[in-house]
Each structure stands twice: as C-alpha cells, then as structure tokens.
Amino acid sequence: MKVNWNTKYTTIAVYMLIVICCSIAFYLVASDLTIFTSKLNLIITTLQPFIIGFIMAYLLNFVLNFYENRLLSHKSFDKVKPKGKRALGMFITYVTTFVVLYLFMHFVLPQLVDSIVGLANDVPYYVKDLTEVANDLMNKFNIDNQYYDLALNKWNEFLNYVIRFATDLLPVVGNVVKGIASSIWNIVLGLIISIYLLMDKEKFYGLGKKLTYGIFNKRWADKILELTHRSNDTFGKFLSGKILDSFIIGVLTFFILTVCKMPYTLLISVIIGITNIIPFFGPFFGAIPSFIIILFVSPIKALWFLLIILIIQQIDGNIIGPKILGDSIGISAFWILFSLLVAGKFLGLMGMIIGVPLFALVYSIIKEIIEEQLEKKNLPKDTNNYM
C-alpha cells in the first residue's frame, strides 16, 4: 500500500524528534556531568595527535605560503613541477622551524631557567632589603601607628604573595617540561600528521567543500564556506601578525634592557613578548610582574623600566603593530576588554589569546544578520543614524 506523506506534518514530526532527542541527551549529560567529562576527556586524549597536527599545520602553513609565494614563485623554479615545489617548500619550512626551536633550546631556554632559579633564590634577600627601606621611610615621616600597622599588614600580604609566586615558578616550569615530555609521542605523531595535511592541503579543502555541498543545499553550503573563509582570514591574520609582532617586541625589549643594564633581561623580555600576544591589554599584564621583579633589585631601575615599556608600546601601537596587523580585529576597545574578560574566565590564557578574534568573528556575523534585517525593512544600517 502506498503511503501519502504530507510534507508539512513530516517536517513537524522530524523537528519534534530532533527536539526530543536533544532534550534526552541534555538530561543525560546534566544528570551525570562526571561521566560526560570523563568520556569527553577520553575522546580528546584519543584525538590529541590529530589536534596537535592540525594546529602545527595551521601555523606552519603561513611559513609555507611565504616560501611558496615569495621564494618558489621566482622564474628560476618555473620548470619545477607543483609537487616538487610543494615538497621543497615543506622541506624549507620544517628546516626553518627546527632551526628556530634549536636556537631557542640551546641559547634562550638555559638562560631563562637560570634566571627563574636565580630569582626564586634571591627573593628572600630582596624582600628583606625592601622591608628595611619601607620601615625607614615610615619612621622618617612619623606615620601614625594606626596607619603604620595597616600599611605593614598590606605590605606583608604583598610580600607573602610575591614569595608564593616566586616559589611556585619552579614547579610551574617543571610541570610544563613534564607535560611536554609526557606528550612527546603525541607531538611526534602530530608532526607526521601535519606533514600529510600540508602536502595535500588543497585535496583536504576540496573534500571538505565536496562534503559541505553534498550535505547542505547550495545556499547554506555557500554560507558555510564563506563563514569558513572569514574565520580563517580573521584568525590567520590575527595569530600570524600577533606572533610576529610579539617576537619583534620581545627582541626589541631585550636589546633596550641590555643597553640599560636591567636585571633579569632575558626573563623580562620573554614575559613582555608572550603577554604582548594578548591584544590591547597584554603589555600591561606583562609590565606588572616585570616591574615587581626589577623593583626587588632597584626601585629606580623599576621606574625607568616603566618609562621604557611605555615608549616601546607607543612604538608598537603606532608603528610596528599597524604595519603588521592593520585593522585585523575591527572591533572597539570596549569589545576587546569584554572578550578578554569573558574568554579569559572560561579558557584562561588561551582564551585571552583567541578570545578577541573569536568575538570579532561572532560580532561580524551578528552585524551582518542585523544589517540584512534592517535592509529588508528599508531602514538605515549606519549606527550614527540611531544615535
């Protein structure tokens, strides 16, 4: 017997089935989060080599594109086949990466560890000297006992925090090294996976595009691919630009602090360079602990350090940053602060790094939807018209 399907009621039934299944899944997850998180961690652990490989391939793709577009596009390589160019470009890319890693491990890392160990060992002596200076100042200005006790309590709280921070530096470094050592096999597998991804990246892109058009109708497939391109453009420009900008700022800081004979030059330069990846407020996050470290050695040098960092950040904000990044973020300082606080709360340091481009992407999507609706209603799209 032939069944006459009613399209309207079939659609309603499908939607109801989807809602019921989602509700059951949500109830099962909410009723026992421990099992869900353990299963999720198991999945992430299993896929860790592929996640590492994808991240490696994504970051190294910028270097590969640079070599292919700038070096291998020269007429000297016109006779080389595309596969040969790709193999040569990948060889140069991975050699460059390994050389940079070797230089870091051989020259920077040992000095960085020595600086951290030295700082942890010297903090008690610095604290003793600063305490004596603070007591002399309080006695010199005849501060009332009530205010003296309050200031002393706050000073002791600050010193205890600094001591805990300094003593926790070594375990943190040890845990990082231990984590890298325990994941060495996954890193090796990720490296191999990244080679396969980069070698056939056009083919993988084609497969993804084919799958998208196969599952969705053309309108939705075009929208998904456009969103994918936009995401890649936003994250790619931001991450590659920020990494290069932060490297330049770290090197510039190292040379200036070396000339000015600042203490713990390499450690502070690394802190400034890493925190500079965080947009807008990164320099402040890096300057505060660096200022405290130099303050222990010399309060005068600490004040000079603030002036130096202010000048470097002005150079970065007005000259280096705009040249490298341009307007890759495209959102105001308020939304940058908002995205940093929200993403940092949920994802920590990683959230503070990727939170801004992620929010910029979501912001652009919402803006596009709102402007489409305003255009349908024949209303102006410019915000100034509503102020």
C-alpha positions, 0 to 999 in steps of 0.5 A: 500500500502506498503511503501519502506523506504530507510534507508539512506534518513530516517536517513537524514530526522530524523537528519534534524528534530532533527536539526530543532527542536533544532534550534526552541527551541534555538530561543525560549529560546534566544528570551525570556531568562526571561521566560526560567529562570523563568520556569527553576527556577520553575522546580528546586524549584519543584525538590529541595527535590529530589536534596537535597536527592540525594546529602545527599545520595551521601555523606552519602553513603561513611559513609555507605560503611565504616560501611558496609565494615569495621564494618558489614563485621566482622564474628560476623554479618555473620548470619545477613541477607543483609537487616538487615545489610543494615538497621543497617548500615543506622541506624549507619550512620544517628546516626553518622551524627546527632551526628556530626551536634549536636556537631557542633550546640551546641559547634562550631556554638555559638562560631563562631557567637560570634566571627563574632559579636565580630569582626564586633564590634571591627573593628572600634577600630582596624582600628583606632589603625592601622591608628595611627601606619601607620601615625607614621611610615610615619612621622618617615621616612619623606615620601614625601607628594606626596607619603604620600597622595597616600599611605593614599588614598590606605590605606583608600580604604583598610580600607573602604573595610575591614569595608564593609566586616566586616559589611556585615558578619552579614547579610551574616550569617543571610541570610544563617540561613534564607535560611536554615530555609526557606528550612527546609521542603525541607531538611526534605523531602530530608532526607526521600528521601535519606533514600529510595535511600540508602536502595535500592541503588543497585535496583536504579543502576540496573534500571538505567543500565536496562534503559541505555541498553534498550535505547542505543545499547550495545556499547554506553550503555557500554560507558555510564556506564563506563563514569558513573563509572569514574565520580563517582570514580573521584568525590567520591574520590575527595569530600570524601578525600577533606572533610576529609582532610579539617576537619583534617586541620581545627582541626589541625589549631585550636589546633596550634592557641590555643597553640599560643594564636591567636585571633579569633581561632575558626573563623580562623580555620573554614575559613582555613578548608572550603577554604582548600576544594578548591584544590591547591589554597584554603589555600591561599584564606583562609590565606588572610582574616585570616591574615587581621583579626589577623593583626587588633589585632597584626601585629606580631601575623599576621606574625607568623600566616603566618609562621604557615599556611605555615608549616601546608600546607607543612604538608598537601601537603606532608603528610596528603593530599597524604595519603588521596587523592593520585593522585585523580585529575591527572591533572597539576597545570596549569589545576587546576588554569584554572578550578578554574578560569573558574568554579569559574566565572560561579558557584562561590564557588561551582564551585571552589569546583567541578570545578577541578574534573569536568575538570579532568573528561572532560580532561580524556575523551578528552585524551582518544578520542585523544589517540584512534585517534592517535592509529588508525593512528599508531602514538605515544600517549606519549606527550614527543614524540611531544615535 
